[in-house]
Amino acid sequence: MFCDGDFWHGRDWDARRAILARGANASYWVAKIGRNVERDREHERTLRDEGWTVLRFWEGDIRLDTAGIAERVRMAVAEGLDKAPRNGRK
């Protein structure tokens, strides 16, 4: 489970990139956040390829609906437990 900061992980990246491009030290920030976005995608792809369930939530969504996010996590865990082998069998 990943809880991504809206700024650091590039939520609404196209709009955020445009804003950063007009600000101070623009080339640094666009490259920094852009690389974070790429790295997040790479890590998620690798984990999924290895059979992991990946849950990713934005900071703002967690703040707005903590109970809803917690319920989504609970459901994912319950689903994973339902698929887990029991006594060496599925």
Backbone bond lengths (Angstrom), bond angles and torsions (degrees), N, CA, C in turn:
res aa  C-N    CA-C-N  psi(-1)  N-CA   C-N-CA  omega(-1)  CA-C   N-CA-C  phi
1 M - - - 1.442 - - 1.522 107.72 -
2 F 1.322 114.69 133.09 1.450 121.28 178.53 1.522 108.87 -118.75
3 C 1.309 116.04 134.29 1.461 123.11 173.91 1.526 105.52 -114.32
4 D 1.317 115.94 97.36 1.464 121.38 -171.70 1.522 111.99 -90.66
5 G 1.319 115.60 130.78 1.456 121.08 174.14 1.524 109.68 -66.55
6 D 1.316 116.61 134.21 1.464 121.32 -176.66 1.532 111.83 -56.24
7 F 1.320 117.40 -45.50 1.463 120.41 -179.07 1.516 111.45 -72.56
8 W 1.310 117.70 -55.02 1.460 122.15 -170.45 1.519 113.89 -66.99
9 H 1.322 116.52 -25.10 1.469 119.08 -177.73 1.521 112.20 -110.23
10 G 1.320 117.23 9.20 1.456 121.72 167.73 1.512 116.72 75.30
11 R 1.325 116.63 42.42 1.466 118.13 175.36 1.525 108.97 -60.00
12 D 1.324 117.01 138.76 1.474 122.45 -175.77 1.531 109.48 51.84
13 W 1.334 114.58 53.44 1.451 121.63 -168.50 1.530 113.48 -55.78
14 D 1.306 119.61 -41.08 1.466 119.34 -178.10 1.532 111.17 -60.61
15 A 1.311 117.01 -45.97 1.473 120.79 179.53 1.520 110.50 -68.47
16 R 1.336 116.86 -43.22 1.465 120.42 -178.29 1.526 111.00 -64.64
17 R 1.342 116.55 -40.68 1.473 120.68 179.25 1.524 110.18 -61.01
18 A 1.322 117.27 -41.53 1.463 120.39 179.20 1.521 111.09 -62.52
19 I 1.318 117.04 -40.48 1.474 121.16 178.46 1.521 110.38 -66.68
20 L 1.333 116.01 -45.97 1.468 119.87 179.78 1.528 111.04 -61.99
21 A 1.313 117.25 -36.98 1.465 121.43 -177.96 1.526 112.20 -63.23
22 R 1.318 117.02 -21.62 1.475 121.12 179.24 1.528 112.64 -95.17
23 G 1.329 117.05 -4.89 1.462 120.67 -173.71 1.517 113.48 -97.06
24 A 1.321 113.91 -173.35 1.459 121.64 178.78 1.526 110.41 -69.49
25 N 1.330 115.69 140.80 1.466 122.34 177.95 1.535 111.25 54.88
26 A 1.317 115.31 42.05 1.464 123.00 -172.02 1.522 113.28 -55.14
27 S 1.320 118.09 -46.31 1.469 119.37 -175.46 1.528 111.11 -63.34
28 Y 1.318 117.17 -37.09 1.463 120.40 178.59 1.525 110.55 -63.81
29 W 1.352 116.99 -51.16 1.460 120.79 -174.22 1.522 112.45 -68.24
30 V 1.312 117.66 -39.55 1.470 120.06 178.08 1.523 109.68 -63.03
31 A 1.326 117.10 -44.25 1.469 120.39 179.29 1.530 110.87 -66.76
32 K 1.321 117.54 -43.04 1.460 122.14 -177.79 1.525 111.63 -61.37
33 I 1.320 116.92 -53.69 1.465 120.54 -177.56 1.531 109.78 -70.54
34 G 1.317 117.00 -38.26 1.467 120.07 177.51 1.519 111.68 -59.20
35 R 1.316 117.05 -41.34 1.471 120.32 178.02 1.524 110.78 -67.42
36 N 1.332 117.84 -37.48 1.470 119.99 176.27 1.527 110.60 -59.74
37 V 1.333 116.65 -43.00 1.464 121.36 179.01 1.530 109.94 -61.04
38 E 1.322 116.65 -46.64 1.470 120.83 179.25 1.528 111.27 -61.25
39 R 1.321 116.49 -45.66 1.458 121.54 -178.65 1.532 111.02 -63.26
40 D 1.332 116.71 -40.49 1.471 120.31 176.64 1.524 110.16 -58.23
41 R 1.331 117.41 -45.48 1.472 121.17 179.41 1.524 111.14 -63.10
42 E 1.324 116.24 -42.92 1.474 120.19 179.67 1.519 111.14 -61.81
43 H 1.325 116.96 -47.20 1.470 120.88 -179.20 1.523 110.84 -63.23
44 E 1.331 116.25 -43.08 1.462 119.41 -179.81 1.528 110.57 -63.09
45 R 1.316 117.49 -43.75 1.467 121.52 179.12 1.526 110.42 -60.92
46 T 1.313 117.25 -44.91 1.464 121.36 179.70 1.518 111.08 -61.25
47 L 1.321 116.86 -47.00 1.465 120.52 -179.69 1.528 111.33 -62.06
48 R 1.330 117.03 -44.80 1.471 119.92 178.80 1.529 110.83 -62.86
49 D 1.332 116.71 -41.77 1.466 120.63 178.52 1.527 111.61 -61.19
50 E 1.327 116.57 -28.75 1.466 121.43 178.90 1.529 112.01 -88.15
51 G 1.328 117.11 4.36 1.451 120.80 175.11 1.519 116.46 94.08
52 W 1.318 117.59 6.10 1.461 121.04 179.71 1.515 110.64 -80.38
53 T 1.323 115.89 148.80 1.455 121.95 167.97 1.516 106.66 -88.41
54 V 1.316 116.41 125.36 1.465 120.66 -177.56 1.521 108.72 -109.96
55 L 1.305 115.23 124.17 1.460 122.05 173.98 1.521 107.28 -111.07
56 R 1.321 116.22 131.11 1.455 120.11 -178.44 1.522 107.72 -133.02
57 F 1.325 116.06 126.03 1.459 121.83 -177.88 1.529 109.67 -128.24
58 W 1.323 114.59 144.11 1.456 120.85 176.19 1.528 110.03 -85.68
59 E 1.302 114.52 143.66 1.466 122.48 177.58 1.525 111.61 -49.73
60 G 1.315 117.74 -48.33 1.460 121.36 -178.36 1.518 112.93 -62.77
61 D 1.334 116.83 -36.56 1.464 120.49 178.48 1.525 110.99 -69.45
62 I 1.315 116.32 -37.58 1.464 120.67 178.34 1.533 109.49 -63.91
63 R 1.307 116.22 -42.69 1.467 120.20 179.63 1.530 111.79 -65.10
64 L 1.331 116.32 -38.29 1.469 120.52 -176.86 1.527 113.23 -77.55
65 D 1.340 116.59 -32.95 1.464 119.32 -173.95 1.528 110.65 -143.54
66 T 1.315 115.90 62.87 1.463 120.80 -178.01 1.525 111.06 -57.90
67 A 1.316 117.49 -44.32 1.465 120.40 -178.89 1.527 111.23 -63.89
68 G 1.321 117.34 -40.39 1.461 120.65 178.66 1.514 112.20 -65.05
69 I 1.325 116.74 -41.21 1.471 120.78 178.06 1.521 109.24 -65.53
70 A 1.331 117.27 -43.71 1.466 120.94 178.90 1.526 110.50 -59.69
71 E 1.314 117.20 -38.98 1.464 121.07 178.57 1.531 110.86 -66.04
72 R 1.299 117.72 -39.56 1.472 120.37 177.04 1.523 110.58 -63.14
73 V 1.329 117.05 -39.51 1.465 120.74 177.14 1.526 109.56 -65.35
74 R 1.329 116.71 -45.98 1.467 120.36 179.18 1.526 111.04 -57.31
75 M 1.327 116.73 -44.54 1.462 120.48 -179.05 1.529 111.24 -64.87
76 A 1.322 117.13 -40.06 1.460 120.19 179.20 1.526 110.99 -65.17
77 V 1.332 116.56 -40.70 1.465 120.42 177.57 1.521 110.14 -64.29
78 A 1.322 116.77 -45.86 1.468 120.61 179.66 1.520 110.69 -60.92
79 E 1.307 117.50 -42.27 1.465 121.20 178.39 1.519 110.30 -63.24
80 G 1.316 116.82 -41.32 1.464 120.54 178.07 1.513 112.09 -63.92
81 L 1.326 116.23 -39.26 1.462 119.73 178.36 1.523 110.85 -66.30
82 D 1.336 116.60 -35.80 1.465 120.33 178.26 1.525 111.79 -64.28
83 K 1.328 116.61 -29.36 1.463 120.72 -178.35 1.536 112.32 -90.96
84 A 1.319 117.08 -10.29 1.470 121.19 -175.87 1.534 110.00 -68.52
85 P 1.331 116.66 142.51 1.453 119.79 177.41 1.533 111.29 -65.21
86 R 1.307 116.58 143.41 1.462 121.81 177.09 1.529 107.03 -117.69
87 N 1.311 115.86 127.76 1.466 120.78 179.71 1.528 111.44 51.66
88 G 1.320 115.14 41.07 1.456 119.18 178.03 1.507 114.80 78.16
89 R 1.331 118.59 3.20 1.469 121.99 -179.60 1.518 109.75 -123.57
90 K 1.308 115.55 153.15 1.471 120.46 174.57 1.482 110.16 -87.10
